[in-house]
Amino acid sequence: MKILHVASEVAPFAKTGGLADVASALPRHLRRAGHDVRVFLPLYDTIDAGAANLTPLLDGIEIRLGAHRYQAKIVVAGSEPHVHFVHCPALYARGAIYTSDADEHLRFLALCHAALAACQRMGFAPEIVHCHDWQTALLPLILKEQLAWDRLFADTRTLLTIHNLNYQGLFPAAIVPDTNFDHSAHLLHQDQLREGRINFLLHGILYADGVSTVSPTYSREIQTAEHGAGLDSFLRARTSTVIGILNGVEYDEWSPESDRLIPHRYGAADLAGKERNKEALLTGLGLPYVPGVPVAGIVSRLAGQKGFELVEEVMPDLLRRHRFQLVVLGSGERRLQEVFIRLQAAFPRQVCFYKGFSNPLAHLIEAGADLFLMPSRYEPCGLNQMYSLRYGTVPIVHQTGGLADTVRQWQPQSGEGTGFSFERHDAAGLRWAIEAALTVFDDRPAWRRLMKNGMAEDFSWSAQVKRYEAVYARLRD
Ligand code: ADP
């Protein structure tokens, strides 16, 4: 199949979260399965052009968005020739992937138009255009309406993957002329226009041939008023086309047996290296290492979605009453940074907060911690709990979205299960789960069994790619 992916983030070039991992791994695995895949993303000025070893492919791509005109070039990555960058400094030289600039909508409309124009120039007729999140959610309608004349796209079908329903691309209706739909504005959602808004993600839900999300549970949750972020009725109206496919894990990068970013490699058969990584982690962060004292880890964007207000509520008391340590890597909202700064100040020998984004430290935390905390309010898929399982780092999660689909509650009688999963998102739930984990930690044979159960789980991309292939085939036929 000929498949086009268009996304605002693709790892390792541009990443703020899980979208980047998916938009990198899925195309690569589709290529391995024999498909002809092209990926398009903006050439942000934050991308190290030298490291990406860019070579020019197409020049003089003209993009017209309402009264705005842009000139773009397409360059490809030397290391990964299927990855195409849209080079347009007027839009992408902003020092960040996302901005709150007045032309944010233009930055991603231009991405969609440039990708489609490049297909025209290359004579690449995609059978599937796979869009990701609000940034590319108008693409299906652009294709159906503005490019209906082009036979190149006559057999093209579109799939929109929602990585997070709460980021919708909401703009004032005054930008409608910039979408080039001003002569076919009846196709846009009228109620919202009357209210003075245009919601990009909604138009993907209305017009993409298929809609997917990144876990089966999340695909059901977003069709409820509680988790639907105002779009549940539109999703329910298309319920037969809304499916959930878990993200896969790149075990080439995330396996303790072969991880080059950790000092001591280990596996389920020999866990000694894990203890040495724990010592390296703690001493590196300036915390005392005491054998037998469990370490809990967090690696996360610091955003309201992630549920850290529960950590704030329960942690002081738990840290006082139990012997354990907490290592946190994260960046994001200031109020959540302050939660961890305060915890560190109050418990300097037990807590370390590393503010920032660091892939090597993320790997070392996965390898060196005993427990991993993800008390997310909602979680479309989540990757870190799956990484944690592979590293024998027992996840403690709220039973929601992809966390519910990947972590099985520990059953002491049968010795089954891979982690601790609390049902109600409240402080009592998180406290129960952490205390249950700390109790099992002291029972060494049970804990070893729990670790090994998790390490034996397989969430590799090879299985997930087959699911996407099946969806693509259904859309095409
Ligand atoms: P989300 O997409 O909501 O941020 P996911 O769990 O799906 O959450 O993906 C997060 C990805 O980003 C993981 O690969 C995780 O390791 C990485 N990550 C998040 N925050 C940091 C950080 N501060 N430093 C390093 N990696 C991070």
Residues whose N, C-alpha, C, O or C-beta is under 5 A from the ligand:
A	BS01	ADP	T16 G17 G18 L19 V299 S300 R301 L329 G330 S331 G356 F357 S358 N359 A362 G382 L383 N384
